[in-house]
Amino acid sequence: MNRASLFHPARGSITMALLSALAACSSSRSDQKPVAADSTAGSTVAVRDSIITSTIDYDGVAEPVQQATVATKLMGTVAEVFVHEGDRVTLGQPLVRIDARDVDAKAAQAAAAVAAASATRDNASVQVARIRRLYADSAAPKAALDAAETGLAQAEAGLRAANAGGAEVESVRDYAVVRAPFAGVVTHRFVDPGAFAAPGMPLATIQDASRLRVAATATPDVARALARGAPLDATVDGRAAHATVEGVVPSAAGGVYTINAIVANSGLSLAAGTQATLAVRVGTRHALLVPADALVREGDLVGVRVRTGSGFDLRWVKAGSRVGSMIEILSGVRAGEQVLVPRGKGT
């Protein structure tokens, strides 16, 4: 019998159908994404039910402890402005010079008055010495000696008055050069050369942002529990910082207190005049914590990869405050569940 005659047409059709089905299944499986995460992608950490410090955040503004707007007591034309906004200045550095030629004239007059008074005093002193010798030799009456000594006293008083007048003019002339009251940064320049300056008119603002003061309003029960020098966690312009309580005082609004806290900013890394928050500790509470590196962010969504029986599932959660290197999870996970910390982040 011919071997070809052993092939049955019906059996051949069934075989071909089975082969086609197996090929289709194999192709379908190759297109599916694996549900199990690669064990080398990172490590797993259990969601921890921990006791953390409970805090209340109070908002304020971080203002420089030292800030001054300088002015002059003179009236005159601005002759020179030595600084621009953003310049760093040292204590006593000249900022603005006012044209004070009229004060210079008064200073010259005062100097002349001092010289005249000094000459009068010297002459009176010579006269007194001469009369005293004559009086000792009984060649001058007592009245002449008294008159000479009175003239000397008047001359000395006149010299003191002239010196005081000269000192007053010199002190006024010092106002012609306005100087920095402390080291800092020029944040505002109000005048240019040629402008007219009047007494009390602002010329420049200097700011020392190496120390910032945050003033926040709190309820009496919270504020009264704070002592001077107590440490507080703070946020300035979105950046974490450490603050120290400077004092707690009743607010003018009534019924509330103002917490004043100082933030060291020697490196000037924190921007002055920006929004700030003081976190005041008010007890403890339970919280679910996961490593901050375990968070997965997609736009506004925050999630973690939770271990399941078949791998890791991405689960969206509601994140709370940061506690060191951990993040509080308000909802979406349970204590004890294992979350993935990708390799290179927390491992």
C-alpha positions as CSV (number, residue, x, y, z in Angstrom):
1,M,0.0,0.0,0.0
2,N,1.2,3.5,-0.9
3,R,2.2,5.5,2.2
4,A,0.4,8.5,0.8
5,S,-2.8,6.5,0.8
6,L,-2.6,6.2,4.7
7,F,-3.4,9.9,5.0
8,H,-7.0,10.4,6.0
9,P,-8.4,13.8,4.8
10,A,-10.6,14.3,7.9
11,R,-7.8,13.5,10.4
12,G,-5.5,16.0,8.5
13,S,-8.1,18.8,8.9
14,I,-8.4,18.2,12.6
15,T,-4.6,18.2,13.1
16,M,-4.2,21.4,11.2
17,A,-6.9,23.1,13.3
18,L,-5.2,22.1,16.5
19,L,-1.9,23.4,15.3
20,S,-3.4,26.7,14.3
21,A,-5.1,27.1,17.8
22,L,-1.8,26.3,19.6
23,A,0.0,28.9,17.5
24,A,-2.7,31.5,18.3
25,C,-2.5,30.9,22.0
26,S,1.3,31.1,22.0
27,S,1.1,34.4,20.1
28,S,-1.5,35.8,22.5
29,R,0.6,35.0,25.6
30,S,3.7,36.7,24.1
31,D,1.8,40.0,23.8
32,Q,0.8,40.1,27.5
33,K,2.8,42.2,30.0
34,P,4.2,40.3,33.0
35,V,2.3,40.9,36.2
36,A,5.2,40.1,38.5
37,A,7.8,42.7,39.1
38,D,11.5,41.9,38.6
39,S,12.9,41.1,42.0
40,T,16.0,43.1,41.1
41,A,13.9,46.3,40.6
42,G,14.3,47.2,44.3
43,S,13.4,46.1,47.8
44,T,10.1,45.9,49.7
45,V,9.3,47.7,52.9
46,A,6.3,47.1,55.2
47,V,3.9,49.9,55.8
48,R,4.5,50.9,59.4
49,D,1.9,51.9,61.9
50,S,3.9,54.4,63.9
51,I,3.3,57.0,66.7
52,I,4.4,60.4,65.4
53,T,4.3,63.9,66.8
54,S,1.1,65.7,66.0
55,T,1.6,69.3,64.8
56,I,-0.5,72.3,63.8
57,D,0.7,74.6,61.1
58,Y,0.4,78.3,61.5
59,D,1.1,80.6,58.6
60,G,3.1,83.8,58.6
61,V,5.6,85.8,56.6
62,A,9.4,85.6,57.0
63,E,10.6,89.2,57.5
64,P,14.2,90.3,58.1
65,V,15.0,91.0,61.8
66,Q,17.0,94.0,60.7
67,Q,15.5,96.3,58.1
68,A,15.8,100.1,57.9
69,T,14.9,103.0,55.6
70,V,17.5,105.7,55.9
71,A,16.9,109.4,55.6
72,T,18.6,112.7,56.3
73,K,17.9,115.7,58.5
74,L,19.1,118.1,55.8
75,M,17.3,119.9,53.1
76,G,19.2,120.0,49.8
77,T,20.0,118.5,46.5
78,V,21.2,114.9,46.2
79,A,24.8,115.2,45.0
80,E,25.8,111.5,44.8
81,V,24.2,108.1,45.2
82,F,26.9,105.5,45.8
83,V,24.8,102.3,45.7
84,H,22.3,100.4,43.6
85,E,19.5,98.0,44.5
86,G,21.0,94.6,45.2
87,D,24.4,95.9,46.4
88,R,25.9,94.5,49.6
89,V,27.0,97.2,52.0
90,T,29.0,97.2,55.3
91,L,28.3,99.0,58.5
92,G,29.0,102.8,58.0
93,Q,29.4,102.6,54.3
94,P,28.3,105.8,52.5
95,L,25.0,105.5,50.6
96,V,24.0,109.0,49.6
97,R,25.6,112.5,49.8
98,I,23.6,115.7,50.0
99,D,24.9,119.0,48.7
100,A,25.6,120.8,52.0
101,R,27.5,123.9,50.9
102,D,25.4,126.1,53.2
103,V,26.3,123.9,56.1
104,D,29.9,124.2,55.1
105,A,29.6,128.0,55.3
106,K,28.0,127.7,58.7
107,A,30.9,125.4,59.8
108,A,33.4,128.1,58.6
109,Q,31.5,130.7,60.6
110,A,31.5,128.5,63.7
111,A,35.2,127.9,63.3
112,A,35.8,131.6,63.1
113,A,33.7,132.2,66.2
114,V,35.7,129.5,68.1
115,A,38.9,131.2,67.1
116,A,37.7,134.6,68.2
117,A,36.4,133.3,71.5
118,S,39.7,131.5,72.1
119,A,41.7,134.7,71.5
120,T,39.4,136.6,73.9
121,R,39.9,133.9,76.5
122,D,43.7,134.0,76.1
123,N,43.7,137.8,76.4
124,A,41.5,137.7,79.5
125,S,43.9,135.1,81.0
126,V,46.9,137.4,80.4
127,Q,45.0,140.3,82.0
128,V,44.1,138.3,85.1
129,A,47.7,137.2,85.5
130,R,49.0,140.8,85.3
131,I,46.4,142.2,87.7
132,R,47.1,139.4,90.2
133,R,50.8,140.4,90.2
134,L,50.0,144.0,90.7
135,Y,47.5,143.2,93.4
136,A,50.1,141.1,95.2
137,D,52.4,144.1,95.2
138,S,49.5,146.3,96.4
139,A,49.7,148.2,93.1
140,A,46.2,147.3,92.0
141,P,42.9,147.5,94.0
142,K,40.8,144.4,94.7
143,A,38.1,145.7,92.4
144,A,40.4,145.6,89.4
145,L,41.3,142.0,90.2
146,D,37.7,141.0,90.5
147,A,36.9,142.7,87.2
148,A,39.7,140.9,85.5
149,E,38.7,137.5,86.8
150,T,35.1,138.2,85.9
151,G,36.2,139.0,82.3
152,L,38.2,135.7,82.2
153,A,35.2,133.7,83.4
154,Q,33.0,135.3,80.7
155,A,35.7,134.7,78.0
156,E,35.8,131.0,79.0
157,A,32.1,130.7,78.9
158,G,32.1,132.4,75.4
159,L,34.7,129.8,74.2
160,R,32.6,126.9,75.5
161,A,29.5,128.3,73.7
162,A,31.5,128.7,70.5
163,N,32.8,125.2,70.7
164,A,29.3,123.9,71.3
165,G,28.0,125.8,68.3
166,G,30.9,124.4,66.2
167,A,30.1,120.8,67.3
168,E,26.4,121.3,66.5
169,V,27.3,122.5,63.0
170,E,29.6,119.5,62.5
171,S,26.9,117.1,63.6
172,V,24.5,118.6,61.1
173,R,27.2,118.4,58.4
174,D,27.5,114.6,59.2
175,Y,23.9,114.2,57.9
176,A,25.1,115.3,54.5
177,V,26.5,111.8,54.0
178,V,24.0,109.1,54.8
179,R,25.6,105.8,55.9
180,A,24.5,102.2,56.3
181,P,23.3,101.6,59.8
182,F,24.3,97.9,59.6
183,A,25.7,95.4,57.1
184,G,23.1,94.1,54.6
185,V,21.7,94.5,51.1
186,V,20.2,97.6,49.4
187,T,16.7,96.5,48.6
188,H,15.3,99.9,47.5
189,R,16.9,103.1,46.2
190,F,14.5,106.0,46.3
191,V,16.6,108.9,44.8
192,D,19.0,109.7,42.1
193,P,21.6,112.5,41.8
194,G,19.8,115.9,41.3
195,A,16.7,115.0,43.3
196,F,15.7,117.3,46.1
197,A,15.9,115.8,49.6
198,A,14.0,117.0,52.6
199,P,14.3,116.0,56.3
200,G,12.8,112.6,56.9
201,M,12.5,111.8,53.2
202,P,13.4,108.1,52.5
203,L,16.6,107.7,50.5
204,A,17.4,103.9,50.6
205,T,16.3,100.7,52.3
206,I,18.8,98.3,53.8
207,Q,17.9,94.8,54.7
208,D,19.9,92.2,56.7
209,A,18.3,88.8,55.9
210,S,20.8,86.7,57.8
211,R,18.1,86.3,60.5
212,L,14.4,86.1,59.7
213,R,11.5,86.6,62.0
214,V,8.3,84.6,61.4
215,A,5.2,86.0,63.2
216,A,2.2,83.6,63.3
217,T,-1.2,83.9,65.1
218,A,-2.2,80.9,67.2
219,T,-4.9,80.1,69.8
220,P,-4.0,80.8,73.4
221,D,-3.9,77.2,74.5
222,V,-1.3,76.4,71.9
223,A,0.7,79.6,72.2
224,R,0.9,79.6,76.0
225,A,2.6,76.2,76.0
226,L,5.6,77.6,74.1
227,A,8.6,78.9,76.0
228,R,11.2,81.2,74.7
229,G,14.0,79.3,73.0
230,A,11.8,76.3,72.2
231,P,12.7,74.7,68.8
232,L,10.1,74.6,66.0
233,D,10.0,73.1,62.5
234,A,9.4,75.7,59.9
235,T,8.9,76.1,56.2
236,V,10.1,79.3,54.4
237,D,9.2,79.7,50.7
238,G,8.6,76.0,50.5
239,R,11.9,75.0,52.0
240,A,12.3,73.3,55.4
241,A,14.0,75.3,58.1
242,H,14.5,75.3,61.9
243,A,13.1,78.1,64.0
244,T,13.5,79.2,67.6
245,V,10.7,80.8,69.6
246,E,11.7,84.4,70.4
247,G,8.5,85.2,72.3
248,V,4.8,84.8,72.6
249,V,2.6,87.9,73.1
250,P,-1.1,88.7,73.0
251,S,-2.3,89.9,69.6
252,A,-3.8,93.3,69.1
253,A,-6.8,91.5,67.5
254,G,-7.7,90.0,70.9
255,G,-8.4,86.4,71.7
256,V,-5.3,85.1,70.0
257,Y,-1.6,85.2,70.5
258,T,1.3,86.0,68.2
259,I,4.2,83.5,68.1
260,N,7.5,85.2,67.1
261,A,10.2,82.8,65.9
262,I,13.7,83.4,64.6
263,V,15.1,81.4,61.6
264,A,18.8,81.5,61.0
265,N,19.6,82.3,57.4
266,S,23.4,83.0,57.4
267,G,23.7,81.6,53.9
268,L,20.8,83.7,52.6
269,S,19.3,80.6,51.0
270,L,15.9,81.5,52.3
271,A,14.1,84.4,50.6
272,A,12.9,87.3,52.9
273,G,9.4,88.5,52.7
274,T,8.0,85.1,51.6
275,Q,5.3,82.9,53.0
276,A,6.3,80.8,56.0
277,T,4.8,78.2,58.3
278,L,5.5,77.2,61.9
279,A,4.7,73.7,62.9
280,V,3.8,73.6,66.6
281,R,3.8,70.2,68.4
282,V,0.5,69.5,70.1
283,G,0.9,65.8,71.1
284,T,1.2,62.4,69.4
285,R,-0.9,60.2,67.1
286,H,-0.8,57.1,65.0
287,A,0.2,57.3,61.4
288,L,0.9,54.9,58.5
289,L,4.4,55.6,57.2
290,V,6.2,54.5,54.0
291,P,9.6,55.6,52.7
292,A,9.4,58.8,50.6
293,D,11.3,57.0,47.8
294,A,8.5,54.5,47.5
295,L,6.1,57.1,46.1
296,V,5.2,57.1,42.4
297,R,4.0,60.4,41.0
298,E,2.1,60.9,37.8
299,G,1.0,64.5,37.5
300,D,-1.2,65.2,40.6
301,L,-1.6,61.5,41.4
302,V,0.5,59.8,44.1
303,G,0.8,56.1,44.4
304,V,2.8,53.1,45.7
305,R,3.4,49.7,44.2
306,V,1.9,47.1,46.6
307,R,3.0,43.5,46.6
308,T,0.3,41.1,45.6
309,G,0.2,37.4,45.0
310,S,1.1,37.9,41.4
311,G,3.6,40.8,41.6
312,F,3.1,44.5,42.4
313,D,0.0,46.6,41.8
314,L,0.2,50.4,41.5
315,R,-2.3,51.7,44.0
316,W,-3.1,55.4,44.2
317,V,-3.0,56.8,47.8
318,K,-3.5,60.1,49.7
319,A,-0.1,61.3,51.0
320,G,0.2,63.4,54.1
321,S,3.1,65.2,55.8
322,R,6.8,64.2,55.6
323,V,8.3,62.6,58.8
324,G,12.1,62.5,58.2
325,S,12.7,60.2,55.3
326,M,9.1,58.8,55.6
327,I,5.8,59.9,54.3
328,E,2.5,59.6,56.1
329,I,-0.2,57.8,54.0
330,L,-3.7,59.0,54.9
331,S,-5.6,56.4,52.8
332,G,-5.0,53.7,50.3
333,V,-2.8,51.2,52.2
334,R,-3.0,49.1,55.4
335,A,-0.4,48.5,58.0
336,G,1.8,45.5,57.2
337,E,1.4,45.7,53.4
338,Q,4.6,45.5,51.4
339,V,5.5,48.4,49.1
340,L,8.3,48.6,46.5
341,V,11.2,50.9,46.9
342,P,12.8,51.1,43.5
343,R,16.5,50.3,43.3
344,G,18.7,53.5,43.3
345,K,16.3,55.4,45.5
346,G,15.9,53.8,48.9
347,T,18.3,50.9,48.4
